[in-house]
Amino acid sequence: HRMKVAMMEGETSRYELGMQVLEFNPKHDINKLLLRLSRSADAADAEKARVMAEQLFDNALIAAGLLQDPRPMLRRLQTLMEEGLRGGGGVAAPEDDEEEEEPAPALE
């Protein structure tokens, strides 16, 4: 918040960040699995890899203190968790008697 206020007041030089470097480890299991998933003939797997790669990038931004708006990342993370719980753990989606609508976040 302080950085935004300073930028609005024209004090950007005091709060400017230098060039940031993203270090990518191609030997990490997550990166290896993402590469394999992204090369899948199944379009759904390739899309899942894309979404997970976006999440991984946002994780790096969070670690560096650079993520400006976490809301899209949180929605994506919740979706990934739901998919993982349904697909990986054999847990079926809860059944509701009501019409389907946009799911509310698990936490607010």
C-alpha positions as a Markdown table, in Angstrom:
| # | Residue | x | y | z |
|---|---|---|---|---|
| 1 | His | 0.0 | 0.0 | 0.0 |
| 2 | Arg | 2.8 | 2.4 | 0.9 |
| 3 | Met | 4.4 | 1.8 | -2.5 |
| 4 | Lys | 1.2 | 2.6 | -4.3 |
| 5 | Val | 0.6 | 5.8 | -2.3 |
| 6 | Ala | 4.2 | 6.9 | -3.0 |
| 7 | Met | 3.9 | 6.2 | -6.7 |
| 8 | Met | 0.7 | 8.3 | -6.8 |
| 9 | Glu | 2.6 | 11.1 | -5.1 |
| 10 | Gly | 5.5 | 10.9 | -7.5 |
| 11 | Glu | 8.0 | 9.4 | -5.2 |
| 12 | Thr | 8.7 | 6.3 | -7.3 |
| 13 | Ser | 12.5 | 6.6 | -7.2 |
| 14 | Arg | 12.5 | 5.8 | -3.4 |
| 15 | Tyr | 10.5 | 2.6 | -3.9 |
| 16 | Glu | 11.5 | 1.3 | -7.3 |
| 17 | Leu | 12.7 | -2.3 | -7.5 |
| 18 | Gly | 15.7 | -3.2 | -9.5 |
| 19 | Met | 15.6 | -5.9 | -12.1 |
| 20 | Gln | 14.3 | -9.2 | -10.7 |
| 21 | Val | 15.6 | -12.6 | -11.7 |
| 22 | Leu | 13.5 | -15.7 | -11.9 |
| 23 | Glu | 15.5 | -18.8 | -11.3 |
| 24 | Phe | 14.2 | -21.9 | -13.0 |
| 25 | Asn | 15.4 | -25.3 | -12.0 |
| 26 | Pro | 14.7 | -27.7 | -14.8 |
| 27 | Lys | 15.7 | -30.6 | -12.6 |
| 28 | His | 13.0 | -30.0 | -10.0 |
| 29 | Asp | 10.3 | -32.7 | -10.0 |
| 30 | Ile | 7.5 | -30.1 | -10.4 |
| 31 | Asn | 9.1 | -28.7 | -13.5 |
| 32 | Lys | 9.8 | -32.1 | -15.0 |
| 33 | Leu | 6.2 | -33.2 | -14.4 |
| 34 | Leu | 4.8 | -29.9 | -15.8 |
| 35 | Leu | 6.9 | -30.4 | -19.0 |
| 36 | Arg | 5.6 | -33.9 | -19.4 |
| 37 | Leu | 2.0 | -32.8 | -18.8 |
| 38 | Ser | 2.3 | -29.9 | -21.2 |
| 39 | Arg | 3.5 | -32.3 | -24.0 |
| 40 | Ser | 0.5 | -34.6 | -23.5 |
| 41 | Ala | -1.7 | -35.3 | -26.5 |
| 42 | Asp | -4.7 | -34.7 | -24.3 |
| 43 | Ala | -5.7 | -31.0 | -24.5 |
| 44 | Ala | -7.1 | -31.1 | -21.0 |
| 45 | Asp | -3.7 | -32.2 | -19.6 |
| 46 | Ala | -1.9 | -29.5 | -21.6 |
| 47 | Glu | -4.4 | -26.9 | -20.3 |
| 48 | Lys | -3.8 | -28.1 | -16.7 |
| 49 | Ala | -0.1 | -27.8 | -17.2 |
| 50 | Arg | -0.6 | -24.2 | -18.4 |
| 51 | Val | -2.7 | -23.3 | -15.3 |
| 52 | Met | -0.2 | -24.9 | -13.0 |
| 53 | Ala | 2.7 | -23.1 | -14.6 |
| 54 | Glu | 0.8 | -19.8 | -14.0 |
| 55 | Gln | 0.4 | -20.8 | -10.4 |
| 56 | Leu | 4.1 | -21.6 | -10.1 |
| 57 | Phe | 5.0 | -18.2 | -11.5 |
| 58 | Asp | 2.6 | -16.5 | -9.1 |
| 59 | Asn | 4.2 | -18.5 | -6.3 |
| 60 | Ala | 7.5 | -17.0 | -7.3 |
| 61 | Leu | 6.0 | -13.5 | -7.3 |
| 62 | Ile | 4.6 | -14.0 | -3.8 |
| 63 | Ala | 8.0 | -15.3 | -2.5 |
| 64 | Ala | 9.6 | -12.1 | -3.9 |
| 65 | Gly | 6.9 | -9.8 | -2.5 |
| 66 | Leu | 5.9 | -8.7 | -6.0 |
| 67 | Leu | 2.3 | -10.1 | -6.5 |
| 68 | Gln | 0.1 | -7.0 | -6.8 |
| 69 | Asp | -3.3 | -8.7 | -6.9 |
| 70 | Pro | -3.6 | -12.1 | -5.4 |
| 71 | Arg | -7.3 | -12.6 | -6.2 |
| 72 | Pro | -6.9 | -14.4 | -9.6 |
| 73 | Met | -4.2 | -16.6 | -8.1 |
| 74 | Leu | -6.4 | -17.6 | -5.2 |
| 75 | Arg | -9.3 | -18.5 | -7.5 |
| 76 | Arg | -6.9 | -20.6 | -9.6 |
| 77 | Leu | -5.3 | -22.3 | -6.6 |
| 78 | Gln | -8.8 | -23.2 | -5.2 |
| 79 | Thr | -9.7 | -24.7 | -8.6 |
| 80 | Leu | -6.5 | -26.7 | -8.7 |
| 81 | Met | -7.1 | -28.0 | -5.2 |
| 82 | Glu | -10.6 | -29.0 | -6.1 |
| 83 | Glu | -9.4 | -30.9 | -9.2 |
| 84 | Gly | -6.6 | -32.5 | -7.2 |
| 85 | Leu | -9.0 | -33.7 | -4.5 |
| 86 | Arg | -11.5 | -35.1 | -7.0 |
| 87 | Gly | -9.0 | -36.7 | -9.3 |
| 88 | Gly | -6.2 | -37.7 | -7.1 |
| 89 | Gly | -8.0 | -38.8 | -4.0 |
| 90 | Gly | -11.0 | -40.5 | -5.5 |
| 91 | Val | -13.3 | -38.0 | -3.7 |
| 92 | Ala | -16.5 | -37.3 | -5.6 |
| 93 | Ala | -17.9 | -33.8 | -5.8 |
| 94 | Pro | -20.5 | -33.1 | -3.2 |
| 95 | Glu | -24.0 | -33.3 | -4.5 |
| 96 | Asp | -26.3 | -30.3 | -4.1 |
| 97 | Asp | -30.0 | -30.2 | -4.8 |
| 98 | Glu | -29.8 | -26.6 | -5.9 |
| 99 | Glu | -29.0 | -25.3 | -9.3 |
| 100 | Glu | -25.4 | -25.0 | -10.2 |
| 101 | Glu | -23.9 | -21.5 | -9.7 |
| 102 | Glu | -20.5 | -20.0 | -9.3 |
| 103 | Pro | -18.9 | -21.7 | -6.3 |
| 104 | Ala | -18.1 | -19.5 | -3.3 |
| 105 | Pro | -14.5 | -19.4 | -2.2 |
| 106 | Ala | -13.7 | -21.9 | 0.5 |
| 107 | Leu | -12.3 | -19.1 | 2.6 |
| 108 | Glu | -13.0 | -15.4 | 2.6 |
